[in-house]
Every structure is written in C-alpha cells, then in structure tokens.
C-alpha cells in the first residue's frame, strides 16, 4: 500500500511538472540540471568543511612511516633527507625540555620566512640557518624546509678544542641545554668543522642583513633608470660580442651625488680606462663595492665612510655611453648580483 502511494505521488508530481514545463523531455532536462547543481553545491560544502577542519595547523609536506637511522649529528640529519623523494620526519630524542624534533614543510605560493617561523613558533634565524638559506627572497613554492621544534641556529666549530660550554657563552645561551641537544657533555672537546644546533641562539646582524638582502643601501638617493643588469649582455660598444657585466648600471643625471652603499674604508680612488673615475670601498665580512664612471671623486684612499657620506658625483668617464653609475659588489673577491643585497 505504501509503495503504491509513493508511486502515485511520484506520477502526480511528474504530471504537474510536465504541465509546468510543457513536455516530458523538458521536465527531465530541468530535473537533471537541478541534480547537477545540487551535486556541485554538496562538493563545495565538503571541501569547505575539510579546509575549516585543517585550519592553521596544516604544515604541508609528506611524512614517512619510519624515520631513517640518525646518529645525533646535524650532518647525519641533513644527509638523511633525500630531495628526490618524500622528506621524512626525523626525531632526535633527549631528556626534559631539550627534546628536539624535526619536521618538513613544503613552501606554498605567497609564503614568507617570517610567516612560516611564526606558524611553527621558531625564529626566522632558525629556518634560515637550519636550511642553509643564502637569500631569503629566493625561496620557491614546492621547496621543502626542515623545521626544528625549538628556536636556534646551526653553528660550525671554527677550531679544534671548542666545547659546548664555550660556544654557549659566545651566543649567551644555556650550556647544559646546548650540550644535551647535541648528545654531548658541556666540556667535550670538538673538532673543527663539526656542526651543532645551538638552542635559542641568533644570527649576527650582518649575516641576517646579508641573507635578507638588506645589507647595502642604494648608492643613489635620486630616481634612476636601471640601464643594465648584472650578468651576460650584448656589448653596448658595437663589438657584436656577448660580455659579462660585473655590476649594475644606474642611469641618472650628470652631477647626481653618489653615497657609500655600506660603511667601510676607501681602499682605492683614481682613474681607470674602463671605469673612468672610480672608488672602491672595503666593508666587513669580505665585502667590497666599486663605483665607476664618476664625473668627480669626493673622497680619498684611507677615508672612513658611512651611508651618509658622499663619495663622488655621477658622470660618464671611461668606457661609457652616457651619465650613469656603475655599481659592483664583491664577496671574498668574487662579484655578486648587487640587487640581491641592496635594501
């Protein structure tokens, strides 16, 4: 009886719909479209609910069921991660507050190191140091980062005989915690080249500025046009050859003041057939900077200069096609792209 009622009710509904839409085929079409949109709505609702459940606790990346063998040294930790495969979660066990674990995070589009550090309750220095990041601006979506469970940095022993105690004093952190995390006694003698994780330590100012690309200030305070980038280019002197440009060219009006990009000491100031009137400044951490094609030099060899010091004025001396500043940055004798260290 119940089945007959349900069938009769369904026929009544279908008849009503046929009268409304004019034909049986039109009714079927409308019902199909309604079913399609209801399905889409349900799928979106499920996806939305799933994203709300995961929330901010999602850390990305893949986890393996078993951690690889780990002997407690950081070099073993780094070597154990296979970039070609799915990064594992690696744990190094100790006691008390000095248990340290490592997990992996896969960088997403729009991520910044500061945001990632806040999400895992560590410092930017921690992520930069543990992952040996040379330029924080160059992290890429899809890249995997190792994230320790506590803030700190990686330190490489500089000379034989250093201890966890002496290293902790250098960074003003707890020596016992430093030793425990690295499976050492505070007074154990270490060999040069050994890598340790130093809990709660921070990078020095110069290193942090260098990695974040904020070490050097722009040597021009006026608006300029970047007329030539660092790297290979067609020669601007109609030679038809590809040449390597060791700096950047900043085109601006003749006579514009040029400032020291970083505090340091002037180690050369003179004339060169290629760079015209030029100045070279020696900075800390193995850096030097060169300023070429000046109209006039405003400093001498031996002068101590600062970011506020005018060292010369823009010109077009030497091999130049017009007024501009040629700016080169050297790190330990090798040129680097100035745009990666300019604030």
C-alpha positions as CSV (number, residue, x, y, z in Angstrom):
1,X,0.0,0.0,0.0
2,X,2.8,2.3,1.0
3,X,4.6,1.5,-2.3
4,X,1.5,2.3,-4.4
5,X,1.1,5.6,-2.6
6,X,4.7,6.6,-3.2
7,X,4.4,5.6,-6.9
8,X,1.2,7.5,-7.3
9,X,2.6,10.5,-5.6
10,X,5.6,10.5,-7.9
11,X,3.4,10.2,-11.0
12,X,1.4,13.2,-9.7
13,X,4.5,15.3,-9.3
14,X,5.7,14.3,-12.8
15,X,2.4,15.3,-14.3
16,X,2.4,18.6,-12.5
17,X,6.0,19.3,-13.8
18,X,5.0,18.3,-17.4
19,X,2.1,20.8,-17.3
20,X,4.5,23.4,-15.9
21,X,7.3,22.9,-18.5
22,X,5.2,21.8,-21.4
23,X,6.7,18.4,-22.2
24,X,8.2,15.3,-20.6
25,X,11.7,15.9,-22.1
26,X,11.8,19.5,-20.8
27,X,10.9,18.2,-17.3
28,X,13.7,15.6,-17.4
29,X,16.2,18.2,-18.6
30,X,15.2,20.6,-15.8
31,X,15.5,17.8,-13.1
32,X,18.9,16.8,-14.5
33,X,20.2,20.4,-14.2
34,X,18.8,20.7,-10.7
35,X,20.6,17.5,-9.7
36,X,23.8,18.7,-11.3
37,X,23.8,21.9,-9.3
38,X,22.9,20.2,-6.1
39,X,25.9,17.9,-6.6
40,X,28.2,20.8,-7.1
41,X,26.9,22.6,-4.0
42,X,27.4,19.4,-1.9
43,X,31.0,19.0,-3.2
44,X,31.9,22.6,-2.4
45,X,30.4,22.3,1.1
46,X,32.5,19.2,1.8
47,X,35.7,20.9,0.6
48,X,35.0,24.0,2.6
49,X,34.3,21.9,5.7
50,X,37.6,20.0,5.2
51,X,39.6,23.2,4.9
52,X,38.0,24.5,8.1
53,X,38.9,21.4,10.0
54,X,42.6,21.5,9.0
55,X,42.8,25.3,9.7
56,X,46.1,26.8,10.6
57,X,47.5,23.5,11.9
58,X,48.2,22.2,8.4
59,X,52.0,22.1,7.9
60,X,52.2,20.5,4.4
61,X,54.8,18.1,3.1
62,X,54.9,14.3,3.3
63,X,55.7,12.1,6.2
64,X,57.2,8.6,6.1
65,X,56.0,5.8,8.4
66,X,59.6,5.2,9.6
67,X,62.4,7.6,10.5
68,X,65.8,6.8,9.0
69,X,68.7,6.0,11.2
70,X,70.1,9.0,12.9
71,X,73.3,9.2,14.9
72,X,72.6,12.5,16.5
73,X,74.8,14.8,14.4
74,X,73.3,17.5,12.3
75,X,75.3,16.4,9.3
76,X,73.6,13.0,9.6
77,X,70.3,14.7,9.7
78,X,70.9,16.7,6.6
79,X,72.3,13.8,4.7
80,X,69.3,11.7,5.6
81,X,66.8,13.8,3.7
82,X,66.5,12.7,0.0
83,X,65.5,15.7,-2.1
84,X,64.3,13.3,-4.8
85,X,61.8,11.5,-2.6
86,X,59.3,12.3,0.1
87,X,61.0,14.1,3.0
88,X,60.7,12.1,6.3
89,X,60.0,13.4,9.8
90,X,63.2,12.9,11.8
91,X,63.3,12.9,15.6
92,X,66.4,13.2,17.9
93,X,65.4,12.2,21.4
94,X,66.9,13.6,24.6
95,X,65.5,14.4,28.1
96,X,63.4,17.2,29.7
97,X,63.0,20.5,27.9
98,X,65.8,19.6,25.4
99,X,63.9,17.2,23.3
100,X,64.3,18.3,19.7
101,X,62.4,17.0,16.7
102,X,62.5,18.0,13.0
103,X,59.6,18.0,10.6
104,X,59.3,19.2,7.0
105,X,57.3,22.0,5.5
106,X,56.5,22.5,1.8
107,X,56.6,26.1,0.8
108,X,53.4,27.4,-0.7
109,X,52.9,30.4,-3.1
110,X,53.0,33.6,-1.1
111,X,54.9,32.2,1.8
112,X,57.5,34.3,3.6
113,X,60.0,33.0,6.1
114,X,58.6,35.2,8.8
115,X,55.1,33.8,8.4
116,X,56.5,30.2,8.4
117,X,58.6,30.9,11.5
118,X,55.5,32.3,13.4
119,X,53.4,29.3,12.4
120,X,56.0,26.9,14.0
121,X,56.9,29.1,16.9
122,X,60.6,29.4,15.9
123,X,62.6,32.4,14.7
124,X,63.4,33.4,11.1
125,X,67.1,32.8,12.0
126,X,66.2,29.2,12.8
127,X,64.7,28.5,9.4
128,X,67.4,30.4,7.6
129,X,70.3,28.6,9.4
130,X,69.0,25.1,9.6
131,X,68.2,25.2,5.8
132,X,71.4,27.0,4.9
133,X,69.4,29.7,3.1
134,X,71.7,32.2,1.4
135,X,69.0,34.5,0.0
136,X,65.6,34.6,1.9
137,X,64.0,36.3,-1.1
138,X,64.7,33.3,-3.3
139,X,62.6,30.6,-1.5
140,X,60.4,28.9,-4.1
141,X,56.9,27.2,-3.9
142,X,57.4,23.5,-3.7
143,X,60.7,23.8,-1.8
144,X,61.0,21.7,1.4
145,X,62.2,23.3,4.6
146,X,63.4,21.5,7.7
147,X,61.7,22.9,10.8
148,X,63.1,22.1,14.3
149,X,60.9,22.0,17.3
150,X,62.8,24.8,19.1
151,X,64.4,28.1,18.1
152,X,68.2,28.2,17.5
153,X,70.8,28.1,14.8
154,X,73.4,25.8,13.3
155,X,77.0,26.5,14.3
156,X,80.1,25.1,12.7
157,X,83.1,24.6,15.0
158,X,85.8,27.0,13.9
159,X,88.8,25.4,15.6
160,X,89.8,22.2,17.4
161,X,89.1,22.3,21.2
162,X,85.9,24.3,21.2
163,X,83.3,23.0,23.6
164,X,79.5,23.2,24.0
165,X,80.3,25.4,27.1
166,X,82.5,27.9,25.1
167,X,80.1,28.0,22.2
168,X,77.1,28.6,24.5
169,X,79.0,31.5,26.2
170,X,79.7,33.0,22.7
171,X,75.9,33.1,22.0
172,X,74.8,33.8,25.6
173,X,72.6,30.7,25.8
174,X,72.3,27.7,28.3
175,X,75.4,25.5,28.0
176,X,73.7,22.4,29.5
177,X,70.8,22.6,27.1
178,X,73.2,23.1,24.2
179,X,75.2,20.0,25.2
180,X,72.1,17.9,25.8
181,X,70.5,18.6,22.4
182,X,73.8,17.6,20.7
183,X,74.4,14.5,22.8
184,X,77.5,16.0,24.4
185,X,79.0,16.8,27.7
186,X,79.5,20.6,28.2
187,X,83.3,20.2,28.3
188,X,83.7,17.7,25.4
189,X,86.4,18.8,23.1
190,X,85.1,19.3,19.5
191,X,86.9,19.1,16.1
192,X,86.9,22.0,13.6
193,X,84.1,21.5,11.1
194,X,81.7,19.8,13.4
195,X,78.1,21.2,13.1
196,X,76.0,21.7,16.2
197,X,72.4,23.0,16.8
198,X,72.6,25.9,19.3
199,X,69.2,26.3,21.0
200,X,67.9,29.9,21.4
201,X,70.9,31.4,19.6
202,X,70.5,34.0,16.9
203,X,72.5,35.0,13.8
204,X,74.7,38.1,13.9
205,X,73.3,41.3,12.5
206,X,75.5,41.4,9.4
207,X,74.7,37.8,8.4
208,X,70.9,38.4,8.8
209,X,71.0,41.6,6.8
210,X,73.0,39.8,4.0
211,X,70.6,36.9,3.8
212,X,67.5,39.2,3.8
213,X,69.0,41.3,1.0
214,X,69.2,44.4,3.2
215,X,72.9,44.7,3.7
216,X,73.7,47.5,1.3
217,X,71.8,50.8,0.8
218,X,71.2,52.2,-2.7
219,X,74.2,54.4,-3.6
220,X,71.9,56.9,-5.3
221,X,69.2,58.8,-3.5
222,X,67.7,60.3,-6.7
223,X,65.4,58.4,-9.0
224,X,67.3,56.4,-11.6
225,X,66.8,54.0,-14.5
226,X,68.4,50.5,-14.3
227,X,70.0,50.7,-17.8
228,X,72.0,47.4,-17.5
229,X,71.6,44.4,-15.2
230,X,74.3,42.1,-13.7
231,X,75.3,39.2,-16.0
232,X,75.7,38.4,-19.6
233,X,74.7,41.1,-22.2
234,X,75.3,42.2,-25.7
235,X,78.2,44.7,-25.7
236,X,77.0,48.3,-25.7
237,X,80.0,49.3,-27.7
238,X,79.0,47.8,-31.1
239,X,81.6,44.9,-30.9
240,X,78.9,42.3,-31.6
241,X,80.1,40.2,-28.7
242,X,78.4,38.8,-25.6
243,X,80.2,40.2,-22.5
244,X,79.7,39.7,-18.8
245,X,78.7,42.8,-16.9
246,X,80.1,42.6,-13.4
247,X,77.6,45.1,-11.8
248,X,74.5,47.2,-12.5
249,X,74.3,50.5,-14.3
250,X,72.1,53.2,-12.8
251,X,71.4,55.9,-15.3
252,X,70.7,59.3,-13.8
253,X,71.5,63.0,-14.4
254,X,75.2,64.1,-14.5
255,X,76.4,65.5,-11.2
256,X,74.0,63.4,-9.0
257,X,75.6,62.7,-5.6
258,X,76.9,59.1,-5.0
259,X,76.8,57.7,-1.5
260,X,78.7,54.9,0.1
261,X,76.3,51.9,0.0
262,X,77.7,50.5,3.3
263,X,80.1,51.8,5.9
264,X,83.7,51.0,5.3
265,X,87.1,52.3,4.3
266,X,88.1,53.7,0.9
267,X,90.9,51.4,-0.4
268,X,91.2,52.9,-3.9
269,X,90.2,56.1,-5.7
270,X,91.6,57.1,-9.1
271,X,91.1,56.7,-12.8
272,X,90.8,53.6,-15.0
273,X,90.3,53.3,-18.8
274,X,87.3,51.1,-18.3
275,X,85.6,52.6,-15.2
276,X,86.8,56.2,-15.5
277,X,86.9,57.9,-12.2
278,X,86.2,55.2,-9.7
279,X,86.2,54.4,-5.9
280,X,86.5,51.1,-4.1
281,X,85.3,50.7,-0.5
282,X,86.2,47.8,1.7
283,X,83.5,46.6,4.1
284,X,83.1,43.9,6.8
285,X,82.5,40.2,6.2
286,X,84.7,40.1,3.0
287,X,82.6,42.7,1.0
288,X,83.9,45.4,-1.3
289,X,82.0,47.8,-3.5
290,X,83.1,49.6,-6.7
291,X,81.6,52.9,-8.0
292,X,82.6,53.8,-11.6
293,X,82.3,56.5,-14.3
294,X,82.2,59.4,-11.8
295,X,82.4,62.9,-13.0
296,X,84.3,63.8,-9.9
297,X,85.6,61.9,-6.8
298,X,84.8,63.3,-3.4
299,X,86.9,61.1,-1.1
300,X,90.5,59.8,-0.7
301,X,92.1,56.4,-0.1
302,X,92.1,55.7,3.7
303,X,88.9,57.7,4.4
304,X,86.3,56.0,6.6
305,X,82.9,56.4,5.1
306,X,79.3,55.8,6.1
307,X,75.9,55.5,4.3
308,X,75.6,59.3,4.7
309,X,79.0,60.1,3.0
310,X,79.1,61.5,-0.5
311,X,82.0,59.8,-2.2
312,X,81.6,61.3,-5.7
313,X,79.2,62.5,-8.5
314,X,77.7,60.8,-11.5
315,X,79.5,61.3,-14.8
316,X,80.3,59.5,-18.0
317,X,84.1,58.9,-17.8
318,X,85.9,55.8,-19.1
319,X,84.0,53.4,-21.3
320,X,80.5,54.9,-21.0
321,X,77.7,55.8,-23.4
322,X,76.1,58.4,-21.1
323,X,75.8,59.6,-17.5
324,X,75.4,56.7,-15.1
325,X,76.8,55.0,-12.0
326,X,78.4,51.5,-12.5
327,X,78.0,49.7,-9.1
328,X,79.7,46.4,-8.4
329,X,79.7,44.3,-5.2
330,X,82.4,41.8,-4.4
331,X,82.2,39.0,-1.7
332,X,85.6,37.5,-0.9
333,X,86.9,38.6,-4.2
334,X,84.0,37.4,-6.4
335,X,81.3,39.6,-7.8
336,X,77.7,39.1,-6.7
337,X,74.5,40.5,-8.1
338,X,74.0,43.8,-6.3
339,X,70.3,43.5,-6.5
340,X,70.4,40.6,-4.1
341,X,72.0,42.6,-1.3
342,X,70.5,46.1,-1.9
343,X,67.9,47.4,0.5
